Amino acid sequence: MNPKIRHTVLPLITAMIWGTAFSAQSMCADHVQACTLNAARGAIAFLLLLLMCVVRRVKITDWKALITGGLCCGMALCLASNLQQLGIETTSAGKAGFITALYIVLVPVGGVLLGKKSTWKVWLAVAIAVAGMYFLCMTEQFTVAPGDLYVAACALLFTVQIMCVDHFVQKVDGMALSCAQFLVVALGSSVPMFAFEAPTWAGLQACIWPLLYIAVFSSCVGYTLQIIAQKDANPTVVSLLLSVESVFAVIGGAVLLQERLTGRELLGCALMMAAVVLAELPDRKEAAANV
């Protein structure tokens, strides 16, 4: 596949899948708890990806890197997914999608912690994002819903997952890495599921179709496309394209769940999207170098 197509089209397809999955997750929240949902989606995604790896005859040349990468990416994704689902239980699908998009701003900020220089526009983007979060999450009584805090925490963990993928996808096969991370998601979610929740087959059957959509498309297809797209690509550019999921989340919530955002929340959404775009715009030197 042409690298330009892989770096551009695949993230956009992933964004559409992830964005519409917020509505499916909201539907599942009516029947199963967070860890139960993620244990099920992780197990289904792992089995499908394992089958695909067998069919493709994927050869593992560096088991240590695969195991380490699977653990790092999988634990970050496991924690992020469960926090996100807990948030979706008490907030709207559209709002959850936009708050999750905060990871796009956190990716370049995280680079600072790794010794990479940042620019003034990154910090300006952070300030705009904070303002957006205020209008999106804060009520007139200056309170934040617990679900909004859960989703904000998941954005930080998604940042870790993206940076881990960027590191390990250069060392191992992308599909194998996706398979390994979902094994960790399934196992990591199963422990608190049995410890704190009461999973039932009836609950899973009641939301089987949105669950399958999440497991097959959002998990198996979406995260695998993300990994493939990030290989040999600029992670900030890919993350910008992935951020379009927030738009699809709002569209999905409006079409499937009849949700409507208030004017205050729409202003917050606009500010967060402006921050996302600003954070990922190339500097003059970078733009000149690419000409």
C-alpha positions, 0 to 999 in steps of 0.5 A: 500500500502507498505510504501516503494512503496508509498514513492518511486514509487508514487513520480517517477510517479508524476515526469513523469507526471509533467515533461511531463506537461511542454510541455502541458503547453507550448502548452496552452500558445499559446492560453490562458494566465497564470491565465486563464489556472490555473483557468481552471485546478484548477476548473477541478481538484477540481471537479474531486477530490471532486467527488473522495472524495464523492465516497471514502466517505472521512470523515473530522475529523478536518475541521480547519486543512483542511481549513487552510491547503487548504489555505496555500498549495493552495495559494502557489501552485496558485502563483507558478503555475501562475509564472511558466506559465508566465515563460513558455510563454517566455522560453523553457519547458526543461529549465523551468523544470530544473529551477523549480527543484531548489526547491529541494535545497531550501527544506533543506535550508528552514528547516534552517529558521525553526530552523533545523541544516544544513550541509556543503553539503547543502550549497555546493549544493546551490553554485553549483545550483547557478552556474548551474542557471548562465549557464542555464539562463545567456546569453553571454550578462549577461542578464536573460530572464524574463521567467527565473526569473518567474520560479525561483520565482515559485521554491521558492513558490513550496518549501513553498507548499512542506513544507506546505503539509509535515505539514498538510498531517499528520493531514488531509486526503491527497485527501481532502487536494488536493481537498481543495488546488485546490479550492483555486487555481481555485478561486485565479487564477480567480480574476486576470483572470477577472481583467487582462486577456480576457478569451474566450471559443475559446481559451480554446477549442483550447488547450482542450487536453493539458489543460485536460492533465494538469488538470487531470494528472498533477493537479488532479493525480500528486499533489494528489500522491505527498501528499499521498507520503509525508505522514509519509515520509522524505520530502527531500527523496520524493523531490529528487525523484520528481526532476526527473521531470526535466529530463522528462521535457527535454525529453518531450520538445525534443520529443513533441516540438523539442526543443534543449538545447545548450551546455552551457544550458546542463552544467547548467542542469548538475550542477543543477542536481548535486546540487539536488543529493548532497543536498539530499544524507544522511550524514554518521550518517544518513546512519549508522542509517538506516543500 
